[in-house]
Amino acid sequence: MRKLYLLIPLSLSFLFSSCELSKDFMVNLEKEFVVNYAATSYSQVGDVDATKFSGDFDKYREDLKSIDIVKLSYVVTSYTGSLTQKITNATLKVGDTDGSPLTDLASLSNVLLSAVAAKEQEIIVNEAGEEVLEDLLLGDDSTARLSFAGAANEAPVKFTIKFKIQCKVKYEKKLL
């Protein structure tokens, strides 16, 4: 009988506690910019939609708890120019697709294009830009605008660069 008295409070605590289902998964976003300018400066804009890169992202979008950028990198996938041509400075920015101001996500400087062609390069993420991107991806349409602008030491500037953003996504659903 005494064991029964102990079981009742224990059973009630299980009944009133909530159950959660959680899942972590990775999403690899990519955005390619084709730079083809006669002058030394360039600017490109494009959008990324996280639902296009992961079925899980779209499936669990309503219950996403957090997104963390794990890695930001780029690859120069094609390049036409001299062996000494370099990106003197460039900035990757992020913002809402509504046209509001963009925030720096990462910067490049003194990148010798011939040396990095076809080699993935990791870059440091600006914390403010990281927060903006994470918030936008958690938003209603899971879309963000990226802008890539910069200058080279020689003209014309002809290269294709692909940015890769690796994100860890946490899904959490309360069952009770």
Buried (B, 14 or more C-beta within 10 A) or exposed (E): EEEEEEEEEEEEEEEEEEEEEEEEBEBEBEBBBEBEBEEBBBBBBBEBBBBBBBEBBEEBBEBBBEBEBEBBBBBBEBBEBEEEBBBBBBBBBBBBBEEEEBBBBBBBEEBEBEEBBEEEBEBEBBEEBBEBBBEBBBBEBBBBBBBBBBBBBEBBBBBBBBBBBBBBBBBBEEEE
